[in-house]
Amino acid sequence: KVMRQGSEKMLQVKVARLEVAEKTNAAFKPVDQLGEPKDVEFMGLTLSNMSADLRRKYRIDKKTNGVVITKVAPGSKAAEKGLRPGHVIVEVMQDPVSSPKEVIDRIEAVKKANKENAILFVARGNGEFGFVALPSKPKG
């Protein structure tokens, strides 16, 4: 059992010598080289690192860098603000972002500073860019 994001999870583990695992598993990577999860869900958005596949799928210009929105929860504040799959978050609060973790960290910083909105600079495709004020805290 391991703790992940505040909850206990049961994992199955196969024990082998490191040299054997590297030879038998071509996709083996040491833990410190695994990087971030491919998709991260946050505030009604599913965020992903930029990749060649996502550039092709959403026709994202090669000059556009940032974090790709791959899903938007219906009825979420993100959906209400017009964010859509294929949009790219280029900046949060005027700071460039290149990973889902950076987006989350910057929005969390906005929450901690008691600011009402996180300002996102978003590439919407076809050379269109715009600002989106995404509420940093759920109302209730």
Backbone torsions as a table, in degrees:
resi	resn	phi	psi	omega
1	LYS	NA	143.6	177.2
2	VAL	-134.8	158.4	175.4
3	MET	-98.0	127.1	177.0
4	ARG	-135.4	121.1	177.8
5	GLN	51.2	43.3	173.9
6	GLY	81.7	3.9	177.6
7	SER	-131.4	152.8	-179.2
8	GLU	-81.6	135.4	177.7
9	LYS	-129.7	144.6	178.2
10	MET	-97.0	127.1	178.8
11	LEU	-119.1	145.7	171.9
12	GLN	-96.5	133.9	-176.0
13	VAL	-124.7	136.2	174.6
14	LYS	-109.0	119.5	-176.8
15	VAL	-92.2	130.2	177.9
16	ALA	-152.9	161.9	175.5
17	ARG	-68.2	142.2	-176.9
18	LEU	-55.8	-43.9	-178.3
19	GLU	-62.7	-38.6	-179.7
20	VAL	-67.9	-44.8	-179.1
21	ALA	-61.9	-40.8	180.0
22	GLU	-64.8	-37.1	-178.5
23	LYS	-75.6	-34.2	-175.4
24	THR	-91.2	-14.7	-178.1
25	ASN	-123.7	99.2	-177.1
26	ALA	-62.2	-25.1	-178.2
27	ALA	-89.7	4.3	-178.1
28	PHE	-61.6	132.2	173.5
29	LYS	-135.9	138.6	174.5
30	PRO	-58.4	152.0	-176.4
31	VAL	-53.4	-39.3	-177.5
32	ASP	-72.3	-4.0	178.1
33	GLN	-110.9	6.8	-177.5
34	LEU	-72.9	-31.8	179.4
35	GLY	75.1	-165.6	-178.0
36	GLU	-79.8	158.1	172.5
37	PRO	-59.5	152.5	-177.0
38	LYS	-63.4	-48.3	-179.9
39	ASP	-119.4	137.5	179.3
40	VAL	-127.8	130.1	178.4
41	GLU	-96.0	133.8	-178.0
42	PHE	-159.9	124.4	175.0
43	MET	51.8	42.1	177.9
44	GLY	83.6	2.3	179.1
45	LEU	-114.0	144.6	166.4
46	THR	-107.3	120.6	-174.4
47	LEU	-110.5	145.6	179.8
48	SER	-140.4	149.9	172.9
49	ASN	-63.1	147.8	176.5
50	MET	-63.7	138.4	176.9
51	SER	-145.6	164.1	177.8
52	ALA	-61.4	-38.5	179.3
53	ASP	-62.6	-43.7	179.9
54	LEU	-69.4	-35.3	176.1
55	ARG	-59.0	-43.9	179.1
56	ARG	-67.5	-48.8	-175.9
57	LYS	-57.9	-45.1	-176.1
58	TYR	-102.8	6.4	180.0
59	ARG	54.1	50.4	-179.7
60	ILE	-85.7	128.2	-179.8
61	ASP	-57.8	143.9	-179.3
62	LYS	-63.0	-23.8	-179.8
63	LYS	-80.9	-14.9	-177.7
64	THR	-86.6	124.6	178.1
65	ASN	-124.2	150.6	179.1
66	GLY	152.6	-150.0	-176.1
67	VAL	-115.6	128.0	-174.5
68	VAL	-86.1	132.7	171.7
69	ILE	-86.2	118.5	-178.2
70	THR	-103.7	-20.7	175.9
71	LYS	-149.1	150.8	175.3
72	VAL	-132.9	123.9	-179.1
73	ALA	-67.7	128.0	177.1
74	PRO	-58.1	138.1	178.6
75	GLY	80.6	-3.8	179.5
76	SER	-76.1	163.0	176.0
77	LYS	-59.7	-36.6	178.8
78	ALA	-61.5	-41.9	178.3
79	ALA	-66.7	-42.5	178.8
80	GLU	-60.6	-31.8	-179.4
81	LYS	-84.4	1.2	174.7
82	GLY	90.4	9.5	177.1
83	LEU	-73.1	140.6	-174.8
84	ARG	-138.2	158.0	173.1
85	PRO	-57.3	137.3	-178.4
86	GLY	98.5	-17.3	173.5
87	HIS	-70.8	152.2	-178.7
88	VAL	-121.1	123.9	174.6
89	ILE	-81.1	113.2	-176.8
90	VAL	-91.4	-40.6	-179.0
91	GLU	-141.8	151.4	168.6
92	VAL	-125.1	121.3	-179.5
93	MET	55.1	41.5	176.6
94	GLN	69.9	13.1	175.4
95	ASP	-108.9	125.3	177.9
96	PRO	-60.0	145.1	177.7
97	VAL	-126.3	146.7	-180.0
98	SER	-134.0	3.4	177.9
99	SER	-148.2	154.8	175.9
100	PRO	-55.7	-37.8	179.7
101	LYS	-60.0	-40.5	178.4
102	GLU	-64.6	-39.8	177.9
103	VAL	-61.2	-50.0	-178.5
104	ILE	-61.9	-46.3	-179.7
105	ASP	-59.8	-41.5	-178.7
106	ARG	-69.2	-39.7	178.0
107	ILE	-68.8	-38.1	176.5
108	GLU	-62.7	-37.0	177.1
109	ALA	-64.5	-36.5	177.1
110	VAL	-64.1	-44.1	177.5
111	LYS	-58.7	-47.7	-178.4
112	LYS	-62.6	-30.4	178.2
113	ALA	-82.5	4.7	-179.9
114	ASN	58.2	31.8	174.6
115	LYS	-86.8	143.2	-174.6
116	GLU	-72.0	-38.8	-175.5
117	ASN	-128.0	147.0	168.3
118	ALA	-98.7	126.8	-178.5
119	ILE	-93.1	117.8	179.6
120	LEU	-104.5	137.9	170.6
121	PHE	-101.9	118.8	-168.3
122	VAL	-123.5	134.2	171.1
123	ALA	-89.5	124.4	-175.2
124	ARG	-104.4	4.5	-178.6
125	GLY	95.4	163.5	-179.1
126	ASN	53.9	30.5	178.1
127	GLY	76.0	6.6	-179.3
128	GLU	-91.3	134.1	176.3
129	PHE	-127.1	155.0	177.0
130	GLY	-163.9	167.7	177.8
131	PHE	-100.6	141.9	176.9
132	VAL	-128.6	127.1	175.6
133	ALA	-94.6	102.9	-178.1
134	LEU	-98.1	121.7	-180.0
135	PRO	-54.8	130.5	-177.0
136	SER	-82.7	-18.2	-178.7
137	LYS	-130.0	139.4	175.3
138	PRO	-68.6	142.4	178.5
139	LYS	-87.0	145.0	178.6
140	GLY	169.4	NA	NA
